[in-house]
């Protein structure tokens, strides 16, 4: 019975894209499984874990050190051996391919840039809205951000299968590259100088959504062409990240009709 329970836990973990244990993670890397992120036990100098880290970085996989308590909390099998990998539900694409897709459709690019959206439910909700609004893609940073995990896929209600997602090493560099290609950058900020309904979202546009707690980082805000404020009439001072994305995306849809 105990062995059957363990097998069930392993199957549940795999269904949610969680790969636990050294051999399982090494095998996933060997066969080229799309991996979003690997968590390694902090301070562990074990040679096997070092080999996993090296191989993962060579494959472009984000490696994060985490203390044992976090790994224990993430673990489903209770046998993670100091390493847990989160499988990606689909491959990432390039920002260039998003712009090419918009050009082929004869449409002005409409992109969403997520500045450190760490809550997978928020990212999933943003992907869902982006798909419904006809956005050409979503851009996320490699670090301090949720990735295309099973939780994100579930929250997106299938949108993850249709919305291209690019993951970039440097968000501000990506914004500057978009500017050079004629895309205007609209950041969301409570103290933004441009009221939402005065923002011109008909042309090539990238909408930047800040993190759940502190909003856009200072550097990202400095690289925006416009800082847009959403009118708030109630007593709460802000919308959450996915709601803010919905408001701006559908204002862009309205303007483009």
Secondary structure, DSSP 8 states (H G I E B T S, - for coil): -HHHHHHHHHHHHHHTTEEESHHHHHHHHHTT--EEEEEEETT---HHHHHHHHHHHHTT-EEEEE-HHHHHHH-SSS--TTEEEEE-SS--B-HHHHHHHHHHHT---EEEEESS---HHHHHHHHHHHHHTT-SEEEEESSSS--S-HHHHHHTTTGGGTS-EEEES-HHHHHHHHHHTT-EEEEE-TT-SEEGGG---SSSEEEEE-BTTTBS-HHHHHT-SEEEE----SS-----HHHHHHHHHHHHHHHH-
